[in-house]
Amino acid sequence: MTIDDAALGRLVDQFYARIRADDELGPIFNQAIDDWPEHLETLTAFWSSVVLTSGRYKGNPVAAHRRHHDRITPELFDRWLAIWRQTTAEMMAPDAAAALQDKANRIAESLKLALFFRLPPARAEAA
């Protein structure tokens, strides 16, 4: 399957259907999202911007995830990525799946750093 907006829409729909049904991730996502059709459109725009450089997405992923920081753990990103790998491998051509998986890995790492990594306070240098 070629990566285009239609393919990304189908991928996002299938992937988040699996997320919503997942024992670990489903309760978090289902509580956080009030309007799934609107959210799926936003996520498709996000992936379109990331993969196709369409510029359709205008949001802030870090801020969106930070609102749910109390329910998110670094390990949940691994679960999210596992479902993403499975879904992309099933729905996309191998090269497209690999590209989408690589992007997702980098996005997840960036979000984990933004949400969980804190530098220790700077120490005053001895004079």
C-alpha positions in Angstrom: 0.0 0.0 0.0 1.3 3.4 -0.9 1.5 6.0 1.8 -1.0 8.7 1.0 -3.7 10.5 3.0 -6.3 7.8 2.3 -4.0 5.0 3.4 -3.0 6.9 6.5 -6.7 7.4 7.4 -7.3 3.7 7.1 -4.2 2.9 9.1 -5.1 5.4 11.8 -8.6 4.1 12.1 -7.5 0.4 12.4 -4.7 1.2 14.7 -6.8 3.2 17.2 -9.6 0.6 17.0 -6.9 -1.8 18.4 -5.7 0.8 20.9 -9.2 1.4 22.2 -9.7 -2.4 22.6 -6.3 -2.9 24.3 -6.5 -3.9 28.0 -3.7 -1.5 29.0 -4.1 1.4 26.6 -7.8 1.3 26.0 -9.0 2.7 29.3 -6.5 5.6 29.1 -7.4 6.6 25.6 -11.1 6.0 26.0 -11.2 8.2 29.0 -9.1 11.0 27.5 -10.9 11.2 24.1 -14.4 12.7 24.0 -14.9 12.8 20.2 -13.2 9.8 18.5 -14.1 10.8 14.9 -12.6 14.3 15.4 -9.6 12.8 17.2 -9.0 10.3 14.3 -9.1 13.2 11.8 -6.5 15.0 13.9 -4.3 12.0 14.1 -4.6 11.4 10.4 -3.5 15.0 9.9 -0.6 14.5 12.2 0.7 11.5 10.3 0.1 13.3 7.0 2.2 16.1 8.3 4.9 13.8 9.6 5.2 11.4 6.7 3.9 13.4 3.7 5.0 16.9 5.0 1.5 18.1 4.2 1.4 20.7 7.0 -2.1 19.6 7.9 -1.5 19.1 11.6 -1.5 22.3 13.7 -1.5 20.9 17.2 1.1 20.3 20.0 1.6 16.6 20.8 3.7 17.3 23.9 1.0 19.5 25.4 -1.7 17.0 24.5 0.1 14.2 26.2 1.2 16.3 29.2 -2.5 16.7 30.1 -2.6 13.0 30.8 0.9 12.7 32.4 -0.5 11.1 35.6 -1.8 8.1 33.6 1.0 7.6 31.1 4.2 5.6 31.9 7.3 5.1 29.7 6.3 1.4 29.4 3.0 2.3 27.8 4.9 3.8 24.9 6.4 0.4 24.3 2.9 -1.2 24.1 1.7 1.6 21.8 4.7 0.9 19.5 4.1 -2.8 19.5 0.6 -2.3 18.3 1.8 0.3 15.7 4.4 -2.2 14.4 1.8 -4.9 14.0 -0.8 -2.7 12.4 1.6 -1.1 9.9 3.2 -4.5 9.0 -0.3 -5.9 8.3 -1.6 -2.9 6.3 1.4 -1.4 4.5 4.0 -2.5 2.1 7.2 -3.5 3.9 9.1 -0.3 3.0 6.2 1.9 4.0 5.7 0.0 7.2 9.4 0.4 8.0 9.3 4.1 7.4 6.2 4.5 9.6 7.7 2.4 12.3 10.9 4.5 12.3 8.9 7.7 12.5 6.8 6.3 15.4 9.9 5.2 17.3 11.4 8.7 17.1 8.2 10.4 18.0 7.7 8.1 21.0 11.3 8.7 22.2 10.8 12.5 21.9 7.5 12.3 23.8 9.1 10.2 26.5 12.0 12.6 26.9 9.6 15.6 27.0 7.3 13.9 29.6 9.7 12.0 31.8 13.3 13.2 31.5 14.4 15.8 33.9 18.0 17.0 34.2 19.3 17.3 37.8 19.6 20.9 39.1 22.8 22.5 38.0 25.5 22.6 40.7 27.3 25.8 41.4 30.9 25.5 40.2 33.6 25.9 42.8 35.4 29.2 42.5 
